[in-house]
Amino acid sequence: MSERIISNKQEFDFFNILSKCKYFILAIQHLLAMFGATVLVPILTGFDVSVALVCAGIGTLSFHFITKNKVPVFLGSSFAFIPVIIAVREQFGDLAYAQGGIIVSGLAYIAMSLLVKKFGVEKIKSLFPDYIVGSMIIVIGLNLVPVAFNMASSNILIASITLLTAVCISKFANGFLKQLSIIIAIFLGYFVAFSMGLVDLTAVKESNILIMPSLRTPKFDLGAILMIAPVVLAVFMEHIGDITTNGMVVSKNFLKDPGLNRTLLGDGVATMIAGFLGGPANTTYGENTGVLAVTKNYDPKILRIAALFAIILGFVGKLGSLIQTIPVCVMGGISLMLFSMISLVGFKTLKNTKDKYDYKKYIIMFVIIFVGLIAPNTKEYLNMDIGIKITNEISLSGLSLASLLGVVLNKVLNK
């Protein structure tokens, strides 16, 4: 009898340990999904990569705390702030002034959250019916696909192997194996790249085991603040789109519970933390929403474990260097799948539209998708900028302009 009890206890312990390991492995998937973009922003702007990882981790944990641990998102470095951070760096010669602008941007987020709380989420939500939200989500995904394709184009073969592995596992595998499709695909792609001599481990050998991130204090200048803070106007629409996309994936209305005011507050606090510590502004990540869509595991706890890993990674030199050796083509192959999944969520959202034969809704959807996809590229290909100019450095274009036009056009056509 006692032997049976011991046997049952050992079996219970085994499955308990396996269950805990499952969360760690799934968290690593989210860490890998966000890593490339989060590291790329400080590389382009001049911020410390280790600090950016620590800020992403702390920002994610603070966001979860503010949103009552209900929203399964990861916050990483924001691409929207790249051009203005570079502009401030070139004009002032010190990224500390960019930090001051980032902190004020976080305060602007908080001010918006207070306005939402005062006037109610329903009034805000009434501006975004399913056909507008679905179109916004489609634009978010399709705008990211070319980025993933450019990453994959560095080696089409390896990117294709990585992509096909992830697709086949998510399509034909079952249970826990299906949830590991992304990390298995990355490991296989990495192995193929390593066997082809495309992985350089020099940085891993030369890096220290433990490092101290280079924290720095912010400086404030009105000119730098005016260059950076208006970006919040552009990313406000994107925040709504990201939170809505995340909610659509997990079949929950996060705009209502825990509330748009809390998600904006969480984003603002995370951005302020980054500004005070010396990292780029934080924002919710579509890459991790794509992981949710693929794995079908929506437990926010997994994202918090990933955040802890990101913080640890900021202090472990060799581990961070090892992840940075993952070839761009491997991440490009995975990103193609993740970003395509986001667009697919947008098309599914359009199915919820009522009165599908109302031609006015099709006009609005066409405007959002057309402007959202065309506006960001007009300056490069047509030597002109389609957007609403806010300052010399900032203009509303792309998703922000498309969303604004969609909301206004919806109100005009529907009186």
N, C-alpha and C positions, 0 to 999 in steps of 0.2 A: 504493500500500500504506500509506504513512504517512498519507495523507488519510483512509483508512478507519479507521486506528487512532485518529486525532484525532476523527473523527466518532463512533466507538464510545465514546470517552472522554467526549465532550460529552454523548452520550445517557445514559451512566452517571451523570454529574454531575447532569443534569437530574432523573433519577428519584430520585437520592439526596437532592437538595434537596426534591423533592416529598414524599418519604417523611418527611423531617424536619418539613416544614410540616404534614403530616397529624397528627403527634403534637401540635404546638402548637395546632392548631384543635380537636382532640378535648379537649385540656386546658382550653381556654377554655370548652367546653361544661360541663365539670365545675365550673369556676370560677363560671359563671353559675348553675348549679343550686344550689350551696351558698351563694351570695352573700346572697340575701334573708334566709334564716334566721340566718346568722352575723352579719349586720349588725343584725338586729332585736333580738337578745338584748342587746347593749350599749346600744342605743337605749332599751330598756325598763328596764334596770338602772342606767344612768348611766356605764358604762364607755366608754372611748374606742374609737370604731369602728376607727380605724387600728390601734390596739394589738390589737384582737380579730382583725383580718385577719392581722397579723404572727404572733400566737400560733397561729392556725389553721394557717398555713403551716409554722412551725417544729414545731408539734406533730405535723403529718402526716408531716414528714420524719423526726422522731425515732421515730414509730410504725413507719414502714417499715424503719428501720434495726434496731429491736429485733425486728421480725417477719421479718427476713432478706429484706426486699423481696418478700415472697410474697403479701401480702394487699392487693388493690386497693381501699383505702378512703380516704376523706378525712375528717379530723377538723375539726369546726367547733364553734361555741358551743353549749353544752347548754341546752335549754329546761328541763330538770328542776331546775336550780339557780335559776331566775328568782325564785320566791316567797321563798326563804330569803335570797338576796342583797338583795332589796328590804327584807326584814325587818331584816337587819343594818344596812343603810344608814339606815333610819328610826330604829333604836334607838341606834346608835353614831355616826351622822352622818358616817361616813368609810368609803368603800369599801375602804380599805386593810385593815380588819378582816375584810371579806369575802374578801379575797385570802388572809389567813392561814387561814381556814376551807377555802378551795379547795385550798391546799397540803396541809393535813392530809387532805382527801378524796383527793388524789392518793396520799398515803402509804397510805391504807386500800386503794386499788386494788392497790398493790404488795404489801401484806400478803396480800390475797386471791390474788394470782398465786403467791405462795410456798406457800400452802395447796394450791392446785391442783397445783403441781409436786410437793409432798410426797405427796399422796394419789392423784395420777394423773388424767388427763383421762377415762379410761374410767369411773371411778366417778361423775364429774360427768356425763358423757354418758349414763350409764345412767338418769339421772333425767329425761332429755329424749328419749324415743322420738319417731318421726316424727309421730305424731298430736298430741303436745304441741307440738313445734316448729312444725309446720304451723299449728296454731291460734294460737300466739304471733305468727307472721309475719302471719297474717290480721288479728289485732288491731292490730299495728303499722301496717299499711297503712290499714285502715279508720278508725283513730283520727286519721290524718293527712288523710284525704279531706275532712272538714268544714273543716279549716283552709284547704286549697286552695280549696274552694268559696267560703268567705267572701272570700278574696282575689279570686277570679274574679267574684264578685257585684258588685264595684265597677263593672264594665262587662262585661256578659254577651256583647255582640257581639264585642268585641276578644278576650276570653278564648276564645270559641268559635272564632274565626278562628285563633288561636294553636294551640289544641288540635287542631283538624281538620287544620291544616297538618302538625303533627308526626305525627299518626296516619297521614295519607295517605302521607307520605314514607317512614315506617318500614314501611308495609304494601306499597307498590307500587314504591318505588325499589330500586335494587340497588347493591352495592359501597360505595364511599366515600361517595357521596351519601346512602345510607341511614343511615350513621353520623353524618351531620351534621343529622339531622332536628330535633334540639332547637334547635341554634343558628340554623338557618334559620327555624324557627318563631318564635323570639324576635325575630330581626331583622324579620320580616314584621309581627309584632304591634306592635313598636316603631314601625315605619314608619306603620302604620295609625293608631296612637295619636298620633303626631306630626302627621300630616295632619289629624287631628281637633282639634288644639290641646290635647291632654291631656298634653303633655310640657313641663315647665318647665326650661329650661336656665340659669336665673339662678345656681344654685349652681355650675355649671361655669364660668361667666364670672367669678364672684367668688372662686373658689378659687385657691390658689397651685399652680404646677406641681409643686414639691417641698415636702413637709412632713416634720416630725419627729414621729413618734408620741409621745404623752405617757406615757412609762413612769413607774411609781411603785413604791415599795418597800412590801412588805406589813407589816402589824402583826398581832400575835397577842393574842387574848383568849379565855379559856376559854369564856365565854358565847357568843361569835360562833362558835367552833369547834363547840360542841355544837348550835348552830342549823343549821350547814351540813353538817358531816361525815356525819350519818346519812343524807343523800341517797344516799350510795353504796350503802346497803342496797337502795334503791329502783331504782337504775340498773344494779345487777349483773345482774339478770335481763334487762334491756333490752340490755345489752352482749352477752350470750349470744345473744339473739334477733337482734341486728344482725349479729354475726359469722356466725351460722348462715345468715341470709338471704343475706348476701354469698357464702358458700360454695355455697349452693344455686344462686344465679344463675350462678356460674362453674363449677359442677360439681366443687368441691373441698371437702375436709374440713379447714377451717382450725382447727377445735378440736383436731385431731390434729397437723397440720403447717401452720404452725410451732408450734401448741399454744395452748390457751386461756390458759396461764400467760403466754405472751409477748404475746398481744393485751391481756390485762389490764394487764401491765406497761407496754406501750406507751401505753395509755389513761391510766394513772396518771402516767407521766412527762410526757405532753403536758399533763395537767391541772396538774401542779406547775409546769411552765414558764409556763403562763398565769398562775398565781397569783403567781409571782415577778415577772413583767413587768407585770402590771396589767390582765389580761384575764379574761373569764369562763371557766369550766371548759370543757374540750373533750370531745367525744364523737364516736363514729363516726356518719356521716350517711347516713340512708336515701335522701335525695335523690340522692346520688351512686351508691348501689346501684341506684336506679331508672334512672339514665343507663346503667349497665353493662347492665341488662336490655334496654334499648331498642337500644343501639348494637351489642351483642354483641362489643365490643372490651374485653378484660379485662386488658390489659397494665398492671401497676402503675406502670410508668414514666410513663404519662400522668397519673396522680394526683400523682406527684412533681413533674412540670412544673407542674401546676395549683397545687401548694403554693408553688412558687417565684413564680408569678404573684401569688398572694395576698400574699406578703411584699413584692414590688415594689409592689403596689397600695397597701399600707399607707404607702408613702413618696411615692406620686404622687397629689397632691391632685386634679388635674383628671380623671384617669382614674377614680379612685374616685368622684368626684362624678358623672361621666357614667354609670357603671353604676347609681348610685343613682337616676338619672332614669328607669330602666326602670319603667313603670307596674306597680302591684300586680296589676292584672287580667291582664297578660301573664304574669307569673310564676305567677299562679293557674291559668291555662290549662295551662301546662306542668306544674305541680305535680300537677294532677288526673291527668295521664297517668302521671307518675313514681310517685305513691303507689298508683295502681291496679295498676301493674305489680308492686309489692311484695306486694299482697294476692294477685295471681295466682300469684306464686311460692309463697305459703302453700298455696293450693289444690292446686298441683302436688305439693307436699311430702306432702300427705295421701294422694296416690295411692300413695306408697311404703309405706303402712301395711300390715302383715301382719295376717292374721285380721280382715279388714274386717267380718265379720259378728258380731264380738264387741261386744255392746251396751254393755259397760262402757266401751269406748273412745269410743263416741258420747256417753255421759254426760260423760266427761272433756272432750271437745272442746266440748260445749255449755256446760259450766261456764266454761271458759276464755274462749270467745268472748263469752258473755253478760256475765260479770263484767267482762271487759276493755273492753267497749264501754259498759256501763251505769254502772259505778262512777265513772268520771271526771265524769259529768254529774248524779249524784244531788244533789250539793250545790246546783247551780244550779237544778234543776227541782223537786226534792222537799224542799229545805231540810234535807237530811241528808247525812252523809258516810259512805259505805260504805268502810271501810278498817281497817287495823290501825294504831293510833296509836303512834308511836314517841316523839315529843315534842309540845309544843303546836303546833309549826309543821309537823311532818313526820308523814305517815302513808303506809303502803303501800296504794296503790289503783291502779286501772287495770291496765296490763299486769303490773306487779310483783305485785299481789295475785292476779290471775288465774293467773299462772305458778306462784306459790306454792301456790295451791289445787289447781291441776292436778297438780303434782308429788306433793303429799300425798295427794290423792284417788286418784291412780294407784297409789301404794304400798298404800293401804288396800284398794282394790277387788281388787288383784291379790295381796294378802297378801305 
